[in-house]
């Protein structure tokens, strides 16, 4: 493994997300593989159809939680880069809500790191979504 520290990008932001930015963010000459997860806004949730709009909001400490998780993944054997960025604000069906990427020397470590990254992000980072339904009502997820 290189003596160089892995690159870590961990942010919560309102600006649109980019897969190309994620791939560039974890690019490393020792990386033989990059595992990427892209979460998109879907038209259904909670067993019903008709999500019209989502609004994500984050606790002021969300970035700190995300950086801790990303740092732990970066410390895994053979990991060379970690990227985890979640959107806030209003999103529509099809928009990118979260992009995670892990670059590692081999594919197994890249896949393992990416799975850990998104699962821990979803379980631990205080980000909530308010879903507006086409019928005019709304619901909260993650509170």
PAKOL-603287 format. One line per field, with one value per residue: residue in one letter; residue number from 1; x, y, z of N, C-alpha, C in turn. Coordinates in steps of 0.001 Angstrom, whole numbers. Example, Ala and Ser with C-alpha at 12.3 -4.5 7.8 and 13.67 -1.06 7.14 Angstrom:
BEGIN
type: [a	s]
seq: [1	2]
n.east: [13190	12850]
n.north: [-5690	-2250]
n.up: [7800	7080]
ca.east: [12300	13670]
ca.north: [-4500	-1060]
ca.up: [7800	7140]
c.east: [13200	12900]
c.north: [-3300	30]
c.up: [7800	7870]
//
This chain:
BEGIN
type: [x	x	x	x	x	x	x	x	x	x	x	x	x	x	x	x	x	x	x	x	x	x	x	x	x	x	x	x	x	x	x	x	x	x	x	x	x	x	x	x	x	x	x	x	x	x	x	x	x	x	x	x	x	x	x	x	x	x	x	x	x	x	x	x	x	x	x	x	x	x	x	x	x	x	x	x	x	x	x	x	x	x	x	x	x	x	x	x	x	x	x	x	x	x	x	x	x	x	x	x	x	x	x	x	x	x	x	x	x	x	x	x	x	x	x	x	x	x	x	x	x	x	x	x	x	x	x	x	x	x	x	x	x	x	x	x	x	x	x	x	x	x	x]
seq: [1	2	3	4	5	6	7	8	9	10	11	12	13	14	15	16	17	18	19	20	21	22	23	24	25	26	27	28	29	30	31	32	33	34	35	36	37	38	39	40	41	42	43	44	45	46	47	48	49	50	51	52	53	54	55	56	57	58	59	60	61	62	63	64	65	66	67	68	69	70	71	72	73	74	75	76	77	78	79	80	81	82	83	84	85	86	87	88	89	90	91	92	93	94	95	96	97	98	99	100	101	102	103	104	105	106	107	108	109	110	111	112	113	114	115	116	117	118	119	120	121	122	123	124	125	126	127	128	129	130	131	132	133	134	135	136	137	138	139	140	141	142	143]
n.east: [841	424	2300	1051	-1810	-5205	-7461	-10156	-13417	-16131	-19241	-22169	-24534	-26313	-26042	-26300	-25370	-22578	-21537	-19188	-17588	-17317	-15886	-13509	-12712	-11836	-9835	-6812	-3451	-2813	-5153	-7080	-9694	-12943	-15746	-19033	-21843	-24990	-27587	-30901	-33783	-36861	-40121	-41824	-42563	-42734	-44602	-46372	-47349	-46462	-44696	-43963	-42208	-39186	-37737	-34711	-33240	-30662	-29098	-27127	-24766	-24355	-22354	-20039	-20569	-20644	-18023	-16589	-17450	-16608	-13862	-13290	-13805	-11846	-9631	-9545	-7955	-6128	-7690	-7874	-9209	-12069	-15356	-18156	-21098	-23992	-27132	-29004	-32009	-34548	-35573	-36317	-38068	-35818	-33559	-30176	-29532	-27639	-24180	-21717	-18385	-15752	-12390	-10060	-7257	-7977	-10927	-12645	-12149	-12897	-15674	-16522	-15868	-17475	-20060	-20128	-19804	-22183	-24195	-23638	-23768	-26533	-27622	-26570	-26049	-27511	-29825	-32785	-35808	-38474	-41313	-43355	-46493	-48309	-51020	-51231	-50627	-48065	-45070	-42660	-39397	-37052	-37041]
n.north: [-1175	2257	4909	7254	9057	7981	9663	11606	12607	14118	15316	17375	18868	21449	21745	20214	16750	14801	12084	11916	13746	12337	10037	11268	12287	10106	9057	7346	6275	3733	2405	-258	-669	815	1165	2179	3872	5119	6942	7583	9714	8224	7313	6133	5035	3798	1841	2936	4678	7721	9774	13105	15268	15608	16729	17135	17459	18329	17618	19954	18655	16667	16473	16021	13436	12044	12433	10997	8363	8052	8354	6070	4079	4770	3974	1261	-1751	-1510	517	3429	5774	7694	8770	10568	12102	13839	15116	18059	19979	20700	18081	16315	13520	11173	12745	12896	11805	10893	10178	7794	6617	4276	3743	1215	-1034	-3510	-5145	-6471	-5231	-2643	-2963	-3943	-1749	296	-673	-742	2003	3274	1939	2555	5327	5728	4630	6127	8903	11986	12787	13811	13125	14813	13891	14799	13990	13065	13281	15396	15277	14790	13140	12236	10856	9085	10494]
n.up: [0	-678	875	947	2083	1728	-492	673	293	1655	1877	2363	421	-1463	-4188	-7459	-7961	-9225	-11102	-12571	-11168	-8774	-9612	-10506	-8083	-6599	-8069	-8505	-8924	-7915	-7735	-8735	-9132	-9001	-7048	-7345	-6050	-6768	-5649	-6466	-6819	-6496	-7870	-6103	-2747	596	33	-1790	-4795	-6552	-5669	-5816	-5320	-3494	-454	972	4148	6456	9563	11464	12276	10413	8407	9900	10927	8498	7558	9482	8996	6303	6682	8193	6302	4456	5851	5556	4406	1432	315	-1627	-2163	-1186	-1629	-752	-1109	-299	-1291	-398	-9	-2508	-4606	-7634	-9146	-10382	-10021	-8732	-5510	-3701	-3959	-3922	-3868	-3967	-4285	-4774	-4475	-5494	-6841	-4970	-2490	-3152	-3695	-1152	507	-613	-173	2627	3089	1975	3395	6115	5962	5357	7685	9824	9352	10000	8033	6578	4768	3221	1717	-926	-2073	-5037	-4580	-2904	-183	2387	3651	6158	6190	8040	10404]
ca.east: [0	1159	2428	146	-3130	-6285	-8263	-11494	-14350	-17376	-19962	-23612	-24658	-27516	-25724	-26452	-24259	-21976	-20792	-17839	-16859	-16994	-14807	-12289	-12347	-11166	-8821	-5507	-2700	-2759	-6500	-7427	-11144	-13778	-17146	-19821	-23264	-25719	-28966	-31744	-35148	-37793	-41506	-42624	-41961	-43701	-45632	-47328	-46852	-46837	-43805	-43857	-41024	-38538	-36874	-33785	-32638	-29599	-28712	-25836	-23647	-24370	-21066	-19107	-20866	-20251	-16555	-16128	-17709	-15718	-12507	-13174	-13704	-10526	-8611	-9574	-6836	-6079	-8531	-7080	-10025	-13455	-16164	-19546	-21757	-25458	-27846	-30078	-32860	-35641	-35191	-37424	-37874	-34695	-32374	-29219	-29655	-26384	-23182	-20610	-17411	-14568	-11325	-9172	-6300	-8667	-12378	-13336	-12026	-13705	-17073	-16747	-15827	-18627	-21246	-20049	-19985	-23577	-25029	-23422	-24304	-27987	-27985	-26030	-25955	-28838	-30410	-34186	-36484	-39905	-41848	-44656	-47180	-49125	-52360	-51186	-50158	-46620	-44597	-41250	-38651	-35790	-37162]
ca.north: [0	3509	5662	8380	8876	7964	10865	11498	13695	13835	16582	17492	20136	21688	21717	18901	15809	14376	10827	12229	14352	11258	9232	12077	12472	8920	8590	7105	5344	2384	1836	-1164	-721	1801	771	3401	3765	6346	6891	8516	9906	7325	7770	5382	4776	3441	994	3670	5414	9112	10790	14211	16055	15328	17766	16610	18399	17680	18152	20659	17739	15580	16368	15390	11989	11525	12401	9888	7117	8028	8125	4661	3310	5077	3255	-164	-2244	-1321	1617	4578	6975	7581	9927	10427	13405	13737	16354	18609	20832	20093	17222	15720	12123	10986	13483	12179	12183	10558	9504	7241	5876	3816	3219	317	-1729	-4637	-4976	-6934	-4184	-1507	-3307	-3996	-394	1056	-1160	-234	3448	3672	1389	3342	6664	5674	4285	6989	10339	12567	13452	13414	13553	15121	13503	15330	13012	13656	13545	16638	15097	14601	12281	12359	9595	9220	11224]
ca.up: [0	-764	2117	785	2671	735	-679	1251	48	2376	1900	2227	-293	-2262	-5617	-8096	-7823	-10485	-11095	-13065	-10053	-7831	-10189	-10458	-6678	-6040	-9012	-7877	-9777	-7346	-7722	-9831	-9267	-8311	-6890	-7321	-5752	-7063	-5186	-7203	-6327	-7202	-7872	-5131	-1438	1634	-544	-2623	-5961	-6647	-5108	-6762	-4990	-2209	89	1968	5092	7222	10871	11344	12499	9434	7718	10848	10902	7194	7491	10334	8262	5135	7189	8582	5060	3882	6623	5222	3620	-17	-155	-2073	-2246	-740	-1998	-306	-1121	-253	-1607	406	-808	-3258	-5731	-8395	-9541	-11293	-9567	-7893	-4104	-3033	-4786	-3144	-4654	-3252	-5140	-4034	-5325	-6124	-6874	-3757	-1471	-3610	-3437	298	1037	-1089	537	4003	3049	1793	4475	7328	5693	5505	9066	10871	9059	10214	6870	6512	3544	3230	416	-1317	-2912	-6100	-4040	-2148	1193	2500	4731	6514	6306	8758	11665]
c.east: [890	1216	1507	-1206	-4187	-6989	-9635	-12270	-15654	-18110	-21465	-23819	-25942	-27261	-25915	-25177	-23808	-21208	-19360	-16983	-16433	-15825	-13481	-11795	-11617	-10080	-7459	-4751	-2608	-4110	-6738	-8924	-11809	-15192	-17934	-21257	-23897	-27156	-29774	-33121	-36069	-39226	-42393	-41841	-43089	-44863	-46663	-46616	-47149	-45972	-43641	-42552	-40490	-37807	-36027	-33309	-31659	-29396	-27382	-24615	-23540	-23014	-20034	-19319	-20373	-18733	-15981	-16295	-16758	-14273	-12274	-13057	-12334	-9406	-8580	-8392	-7086	-6958	-7654	-7882	-11456	-14170	-17595	-20156	-23264	-26059	-28753	-30886	-33887	-35123	-36440	-37070	-36773	-33436	-31468	-29316	-28366	-25473	-22042	-19684	-16247	-13607	-10408	-8262	-6942	-10173	-13076	-13300	-12834	-15185	-17389	-16792	-17040	-19905	-21255	-20351	-21459	-24452	-24864	-23918	-25808	-28401	-27629	-26043	-27354	-29294	-31825	-34784	-37975	-40400	-43204	-45249	-48061	-50551	-52395	-50730	-48643	-46304	-43114	-40631	-37358	-35866	-37260]
c.north: [1244	4185	6876	8057	8820	9322	10626	12773	13291	15160	16364	18844	20216	21578	20308	18059	15317	13069	11072	12856	13289	10417	9988	12226	11299	8369	8483	6082	3926	1679	989	-1274	385	1236	2041	3064	5121	6142	7968	8626	9041	7828	7054	5207	4406	2622	1716	4416	6898	10107	11871	14969	15568	16568	17133	17741	17625	18392	18884	19754	16624	15387	15695	13872	11367	11432	11266	8550	6987	7768	6683	3767	3542	4327	1754	-518	-2051	-194	2826	5871	6707	8891	9654	11821	13179	15101	16770	19513	20029	19328	16652	14265	12064	11732	12588	12712	11936	9847	9085	6476	5479	3224	2379	-398	-2884	-4481	-5393	-5863	-2940	-1774	-3311	-2595	429	618	-654	1267	3830	3142	2196	4772	6663	5416	5369	8491	10951	13463	12905	13855	13750	14844	14156	14360	13717	13954	14804	16498	14935	13648	12536	10970	9904	9992	10267]
c.up: [0	597	2110	1425	1561	669	-74	938	725	2564	1891	1566	-1103	-3757	-6186	-8003	-9197	-10292	-11566	-11965	-9042	-8344	-10177	-9029	-6061	-6968	-8329	-8720	-9221	-7385	-8968	-10036	-8482	-8262	-6625	-6945	-6010	-6616	-5884	-6554	-7176	-7037	-6862	-3835	-491	1078	-1396	-3741	-5787	-5910	-6166	-6574	-3651	-1751	1177	2865	5964	8551	10701	11555	11477	8758	8623	10878	9604	7061	8339	9610	7071	5562	7595	7349	4414	4592	6317	4316	2128	-545	-453	-2161	-1842	-1067	-1549	-219	-1205	-537	-471	-514	-1581	-4470	-6381	-8738	-10601	-10893	-8723	-6471	-3338	-4024	-3879	-4082	-3747	-4274	-4272	-5026	-6085	-5975	-5585	-2671	-1851	-3342	-1943	908	637	-379	1965	4036	2939	2925	5762	7153	5951	6955	10079	10600	9166	9056	6734	5199	3806	1825	206	-2321	-3925	-5635	-3180	-711	1193	3650	4948	6627	7036	10051	12826]
//
